[in-house]
C-alpha cells in the first residue's frame, strides 16, 4: 500500500512537466537550433580554415564595418650639429628639426556567408540519432573552404573585400615558378628565392600553406648527409607526430581542397599581417515549405513540402584585410606585400 502511495505522489509531482497534448516538447526540436552551437561554430571554424589558423584574429565586430588606422608615414630623427659635409642648405642645424607621421584608414567589411542543410523528416523523428554530430563537421568545413578560397584566390569573394592573396602577390612580383632557380631548395630558400622576395619587402615569413602534392616532393629531398632537408621531427614520445617546416616556420597542408595547385604550390608570408574578424550574430532558420534551387542551373534541388524534408539555413558574417603598414625596408606601398607564391611550372 505504501509503495502505491509513493508512485501516486511521484505521478502528481511530475504532472507540471509532462508534455501537453498537441505541443511539441523542447526536447524534440532543440537539436535543430541549439544556442550552445552558435558559440561552438565561432570557436571551431578556425580549425577548418588555414587562413584562420595562421592569421591574426581581431576582436569580433559589432558593426558591418570596422576602421583600422594604418601607419603610412614614418618619422625621421636628426642630429643637432652635423658636420659641414652633411649640410645641404644654410639652415640652422643647431635647432631641433621637425618630422611627421601619418596614418591612413583600412577597413574590415563583414560579408555574409551562408549554407543550407536539407534533412529528411524521417531522420528528425529518430530521437536516438545524433543529428548535429553528423551535420556540424560538414557545416564547419563548408565555412572554412569558402572563406579560404575567397581569401587565397578570390573565389566568389565579395566585391568590397581586398584583392586575394595569390593575385596580390603575383601583381606585386612576389612569386617564383617551380624550377626557376634550379631546384626546390633554391626556389624557396635560396638567394632571390620566394622567402627572400618577402623579406626584401620588409616582412619576416612566419608560416607556409602548401598544396598536398608538394609534401611528397619535399619529403624526397636529402642533403649531402642523406638527411631530409625540409622536415623537422618533434617527438611526443615514441609515436610523436612529424611536423614539416621551412626555415624553422611551420607548414600547413590543408586537406579541405581549398588550395588550387594549378595556381599556387606554396603560399608563404607574414601571416600576422593578415587580419580577420567574425561578427557574433550567427543566425539560424528552419525552413519547412521552401523550394531550394540550384543558383547556376536554376533546377529545383529540393521541394521540402513534397519530399517531407526540412532545411536548416545558417549564416555567419566575417571580414578580412591586409593593412600592409609602412616599414623601413620598403616605404612604397605599391612595392610592398607580405605574401609570396611558389607557382607551378609554366604558369
C-alpha positions in Angstrom: 0.0 0.0 0.0 2.9 2.4 0.8 4.5 1.6 -2.5 1.3 2.5 -4.4 1.1 5.8 -2.5 4.7 6.7 -3.4 4.0 6.0 -7.1 0.9 8.2 -7.0 2.7 11.1 -5.4 5.5 10.8 -7.9 2.9 11.0 -10.7 1.3 14.0 -9.2 4.6 15.8 -8.7 5.6 15.2 -12.4 2.3 16.5 -13.9 3.5 20.1 -14.4 6.4 19.0 -16.6 4.6 16.4 -18.7 4.1 17.4 -22.3 0.6 18.8 -23.1 -1.3 17.1 -25.9 -0.6 18.9 -29.2 2.5 20.6 -28.0 6.0 19.7 -29.5 8.3 19.4 -26.4 11.6 21.3 -26.5 13.5 18.0 -26.5 12.1 17.3 -29.9 13.3 20.5 -31.6 16.3 21.7 -29.6 18.7 19.7 -31.8 17.7 21.9 -34.7 18.6 25.3 -33.3 20.6 24.8 -30.1 22.0 28.1 -28.8 25.2 26.5 -27.5 26.2 25.5 -31.0 26.3 29.2 -32.1 29.3 29.7 -29.9 30.8 26.4 -30.9 30.6 27.4 -34.6 32.5 30.6 -34.0 35.1 28.7 -31.9 35.6 25.8 -34.3 35.5 27.4 -37.7 39.3 28.3 -37.3 40.0 24.6 -37.1 38.7 24.2 -40.6 40.4 27.2 -42.1 44.2 27.6 -42.7 43.7 31.3 -43.1 42.3 31.5 -39.6 44.9 29.2 -38.2 47.8 31.4 -39.3 46.2 34.9 -39.5 45.6 37.4 -36.7 42.1 37.2 -35.2 40.8 40.7 -34.5 38.1 41.2 -31.8 34.6 40.3 -33.0 33.0 43.1 -34.9 29.9 44.9 -33.5 29.1 46.6 -36.8 29.3 45.8 -40.5 32.5 47.8 -41.0 35.5 48.4 -38.7 38.1 51.1 -39.4 41.8 50.1 -39.0 44.2 53.1 -38.7 47.4 52.1 -40.6 50.7 53.8 -40.4 51.7 55.3 -43.8 54.5 57.8 -43.0 57.4 57.1 -40.6 59.2 59.7 -38.5 62.8 60.8 -39.1 65.3 61.8 -36.5 68.2 64.3 -37.0 71.4 65.2 -35.2 71.5 68.7 -33.9 75.0 69.6 -35.2 76.1 67.5 -38.2 79.4 68.1 -40.0 79.6 70.6 -42.8 79.6 67.9 -45.5 76.1 66.7 -44.2 74.6 70.2 -44.6 72.6 70.6 -47.8 71.5 74.1 -47.2 72.1 77.1 -45.0 69.5 76.1 -42.3 70.4 76.4 -38.7 71.1 72.8 -37.7 71.6 73.6 -34.1 67.9 73.8 -33.6 65.8 70.7 -33.3 64.1 69.8 -36.6 60.6 68.7 -37.2 59.4 65.4 -38.5 55.9 63.9 -39.2 53.9 60.7 -39.0 50.7 59.9 -40.8 48.1 57.2 -40.9 45.6 56.0 -43.4 42.4 54.0 -43.0 41.9 50.4 -44.0 38.6 48.7 -43.4 37.3 45.3 -42.3 34.0 44.8 -44.1 31.8 42.0 -42.8 30.1 40.0 -45.5 27.6 37.2 -45.2 28.5 33.5 -45.7 25.6 31.1 -46.0 25.0 27.3 -46.0 21.8 25.3 -46.2 21.5 21.7 -45.0 18.4 19.7 -46.1 17.3 17.0 -43.8 14.6 14.3 -44.3 11.9 14.5 -41.6 12.3 10.8 -41.0 15.8 11.4 -39.7 14.5 14.0 -37.3 11.9 11.6 -36.0 14.6 9.3 -34.8 15.3 10.6 -31.3 18.4 8.4 -30.9 20.1 9.9 -33.9 22.8 12.4 -33.1 22.0 14.8 -35.9 24.5 17.6 -35.0 27.3 15.1 -34.7 26.9 14.5 -38.4 26.0 17.9 -39.6 28.3 20.2 -37.6 31.7 19.0 -39.1 30.4 19.4 -42.6 29.0 22.8 -41.9 32.2 23.9 -40.4 34.2 22.5 -43.3 31.9 24.4 -45.8 32.5 27.7 -44.0 36.3 27.1 -43.9 36.6 26.1 -47.6 34.5 29.1 -48.8 36.5 31.6 -46.7 39.9 30.2 -47.6 39.2 30.1 -51.3 37.9 33.6 -51.3 41.0 34.9 -49.4 43.5 32.9 -51.4 42.1 33.2 -54.9 39.1 35.5 -54.8 36.6 32.6 -55.5 33.1 34.0 -55.0 34.6 36.8 -52.9 32.5 39.9 -52.1 33.5 42.8 -54.3 34.2 45.1 -51.3 36.9 42.7 -50.0 40.6 43.3 -50.8 42.4 41.6 -53.6 43.0 37.9 -52.8 46.5 36.8 -51.6 47.7 34.9 -54.7 46.7 37.6 -57.3 48.0 40.2 -54.9 51.4 38.5 -54.6 51.6 38.0 -58.4 50.8 41.6 -59.1 53.5 42.7 -56.7 56.1 40.4 -58.2 56.4 38.2 -55.2 56.3 34.8 -57.0 58.7 32.2 -58.2 57.8 29.4 -60.6 58.8 25.9 -59.7 62.3 25.2 -61.1 63.1 28.8 -61.9 66.1 28.8 -59.6 67.3 25.3 -60.4 65.7 23.2 -57.6 63.0 23.4 -55.0 65.5 24.4 -52.3 66.8 27.4 -54.2 63.3 28.3 -55.4 62.2 28.7 -51.8 65.2 29.3 -49.6 68.0 30.5 -51.9 69.2 33.9 -52.8 66.4 35.6 -54.7 64.0 32.8 -53.8 60.5 33.0 -52.5 61.3 33.9 -48.9 63.9 36.5 -50.0 61.3 38.3 -52.1 59.0 38.8 -49.0 62.0 39.7 -46.8 63.0 42.4 -49.2 59.6 44.0 -48.7 60.3 44.3 -45.0 58.4 41.3 -43.7 59.6 38.2 -41.9 57.9 35.0 -43.0 56.2 33.1 -40.2 54.3 30.4 -42.0 53.6 28.5 -45.2 50.5 26.9 -46.7 51.2 24.2 -49.3 49.4 22.1 -51.8 49.4 18.4 -50.8 51.4 17.5 -53.9 54.4 19.4 -52.5 54.6 17.2 -49.5 56.0 14.3 -51.5 58.4 16.5 -53.4 59.9 17.9 -50.3 59.9 14.6 -48.4 62.2 13.1 -51.0 64.8 15.8 -50.9 68.0 15.0 -49.0 71.2 16.9 -48.1 74.7 15.6 -48.6 74.4 13.5 -45.4 71.2 11.9 -46.8 69.1 13.7 -44.2 65.7 15.2 -45.1 66.1 18.9 -45.9 62.5 20.2 -45.4 61.5 18.1 -42.4 61.9 18.5 -38.7 60.8 15.8 -36.3 59.2 16.6 -32.9 58.7 13.7 -30.6 56.0 13.5 -28.0 57.1 10.1 -27.1 57.9 7.2 -29.4 54.8 7.8 -31.5 55.3 11.5 -31.8 54.0 13.3 -34.9 56.2 14.8 -37.6 55.9 18.5 -38.4 57.1 19.9 -41.7 58.9 23.2 -41.5 60.6 25.7 -43.9 63.4 27.8 -42.4 62.1 27.0 -39.0 58.5 28.1 -39.7 55.5 25.7 -39.8 54.0 24.4 -43.0 50.3 23.6 -43.3 48.9 21.1 -45.8 45.1 21.8 -46.0 43.1 18.7 -46.7 39.8 20.6 -47.3 40.6 21.2 -51.0 41.0 24.9 -50.6 44.4 25.0 -52.2 44.4 25.0 -56.0 47.8 23.5 -57.2 47.2 25.0 -60.6 47.6 28.5 -59.1 49.9 28.0 -56.1 52.1 25.2 -54.7 53.2 27.2 -51.7 51.9 30.4 -50.2 54.4 31.9 -47.8 54.1 35.1 -45.8 54.0 37.2 -42.7 50.6 35.8 -41.6 50.2 38.2 -38.7 49.8 40.9 -41.2 46.5 39.3 -42.3 43.6 40.3 -40.0 40.2 38.6 -39.9 37.2 39.2 -37.7 33.9 37.5 -37.1 30.5 39.1 -36.4 28.8 37.4 -33.5 25.3 37.4 -35.0 25.2 33.8 -36.4 21.6 33.3 -37.5 19.7 30.1 -37.9 16.4 29.5 -39.6 14.4 26.3 -40.1 12.8 26.0 -43.5 9.8 23.7 -43.8 8.0 24.5 -47.1 10.7 26.2 -49.2 11.9 25.3 -52.6 15.7 25.0 -52.8 17.0 25.9 -56.3 20.5 25.5 -57.9 21.7 29.1 -58.4 23.6 28.1 -61.6 21.3 25.6 -63.4 18.1 27.0 -61.9 16.9 23.5 -61.4 14.9 22.6 -58.2 17.1 20.6 -55.9 14.6 20.0 -53.1 11.0 20.8 -52.7 10.8 20.4 -48.9 7.0 20.1 -48.6 6.7 17.5 -51.3 9.7 15.5 -50.2 8.9 15.5 -46.5 12.0 17.4 -45.7 13.2 20.4 -43.6 16.3 22.5 -44.1 18.5 24.3 -41.7 19.8 27.6 -43.1 22.8 29.0 -41.3 24.6 32.3 -41.9 27.7 34.0 -40.5 29.4 37.3 -41.2 33.1 37.8 -41.4 35.8 40.1 -42.8 39.5 40.1 -43.6 42.1 42.7 -44.5 45.9 43.2 -45.1 46.7 46.6 -43.6 50.2 46.5 -45.1 51.7 49.2 -42.9 54.8 51.1 -43.9 58.2 49.7 -42.8 61.8 50.9 -43.0 62.9 48.5 -45.7 60.1 49.3 -48.2 58.3 52.6 -47.9 56.4 52.3 -51.2 53.1 50.5 -50.6 52.8 49.6 -54.3 56.1 47.7 -54.0 55.3 46.1 -50.6 53.4 42.9 -49.9 53.7 40.5 -47.0 53.0 37.3 -49.1 54.6 35.3 -51.9 53.7 32.4 -54.0 55.6 29.4 -55.4 53.7 28.9 -58.7 53.6 25.7 -60.8 56.0 25.5 -63.7 54.6 27.1 -66.9 52.0 29.2 -65.0 
